[in-house]
Amino acid sequence: MNDQAYVRFHNIVKKFGTVVANDSIDLDVQRGEILAILGENGSGKSTLMNMLSGIYMPDSGSITIDGKPAVIRSPKDSIKLGIGMIHQHFKLIDRFTGYQNIMTGITSNTLGYKKSVKKITELMDKYELHIDLDKYVYDMSVGEKQTLEIIKVMFRGAEVLILDEPTAVLTPEEITKLFVILRNMRKAGHAIIIITHKLNEVMEISDRVTVLRKGKNVGTLNTNQTNILELTELMVGRPMEPIIRRVECEPGDVYLSVEDVTAYNHEGIKVLDNISFELSSHEIVGVAGVAGSGQRELCEVIAGLYPVKKGSVSCMNQEIVGKTPGEIIKMGVSMSFIPEDRLGMGLVSSMDITDNMLLKTYRDGKGLFINRNPAREMARNIVKKMDIVTPGISTPVSKLSGGNIQKVLLGREIESNPKVLVTAYAVRGLDIGASYTIYDMLNKQKEKGVAVLYIGEDLDTLIQLCDRIIVMFSGKIAGIVDARNATKEQLGLMMTGKVMMYV
């Protein structure tokens, strides 16, 4: 441990009931460095950083900032100590401008408008943080919103910057810009902590890497002295090659056809604009795009959850536009939808695993009473097949980790033996072990002849897993490319509407 550390955690313990989230953790961060923190879901990464940002307090142990003991009881205390955290879900007010968001919460602005704008502008110039201060947040791209969040904490005097999954929804171009900003901040002497799952980015941007597993610090390594295989083994506790292998199959019959689909949201804004594509058996087709490009609406249109203004969607040669999900099931259309919202649209959090199985099968019963035995058997099979960590099938799904919740949902849909499987952000927020389990499951479905539509965020995954990739921009299809020949740079340009390309 470095005696010159700017931030130091010593022997930190944090428990939630009987669960030990952080188990005697020592960790340090120096000025002028970028430290990456890796770990599977439930390893204690977020809990540790939430103690630095004032959301939790440790049960025992100590935190020092610049050599002085720090007692952080609230986010306000954290800000006063020069700590700024950029959460994965931005804390911005959509109907405020960039300037208004920066100044929100500052009760005594003695500078006045002109001087504060001048100070913010100087800050932006210093770190190459470029946004329009007069632009409303609802008009900003994801990258602009993230930049605004960084400006906001820097204006409040942050010397330590914590970023939680900072590249999750950025285009390659936006990631490049973010890394320029972080390198400038490192050069200026700031201490930067990144929580991430993306090992390639860890190797590119960080100076050191700390790996947490089951609440313990299992190692801190210099980035230039380690590699992805070693980091993966530290994370999961066993050797594991982090490569997604595309299963090569000959596409079969067309199972899903989307033709000239146009849809509007409740405000009358066009969210899907003449969308057309086909999906065949033995095929995984990916959908890429910056957040809000129409991916979610496309999924919900296919599942019968979103109204269509014009166009056609047919599954197994049956038109489903205008039908409810229940009517689609009664038609015998063999399709399963795994939504972005696991707890809500997918599963009922207060119900146990068995009852969540019943949500899919109760219509099959006859008479007044529901036979729970088939659902229990299905629940047991899914828990066993998918290695779901749970005390039992009577456990409410809200008590499971994110990865295990996703396994329950995916397992239930696969058990229904669909011909078409639509997945929205199937591995969002999941650790590397859980993610690769799901990639393997999707490949097995493809081998069985299922047609899989995979909406994803990580371009490396889309390129490695999928056969073709549909790129969406502003509700339109900017292109459809062969994943075997695609590059991240090409996809990034299409995601911003700069290039149109079709195979």
Secondary structure, 3 states (H helix, E strand, C coil): CCCCCCEEEEEEEEEECCEEEEEEEEEEECCCEEEEEECCCCCCHHHHHHHHCCCCCCCEEEEEECCEECCCCCHHHHHHCCEEEECCCCCCCCCCEHHHHHHCCCCCCCCHHHHHHHHHHHHHHHHCCCCCCCCEHHHCCHHHHHHHHHHHHHHCCCCEEEEECCCCCCCHHHHHHHHHHHHHHHHCCCEEEEECCCHHHHHHHCCEEEEEECCEEEEEEEHHHCCHHHHHHHHHCCCCCCCCCCCCCCCCCEEEEEEEEEEECCCCCEEEEEEEEEEECCEEEEEECCCCCCHHHHHHHHCCCCCCCEEEEEECCEECCCCCHHHHHHCCCCEEEECCCCECCCECCCCEHHHHHHHHHHHHCCCCCCCCHHHHHHHHHHHHHCCCCCCCCCCEHHHCCHHHHHHHHHHHHHHCCCCEEEEECCCCCCCHHHHHHHHHHHHHHHHHCCEEEEECCCHHHHHHHCCEEEEEECCEEEEEEEHHHCCHHHHHHHHCCCCCEEC
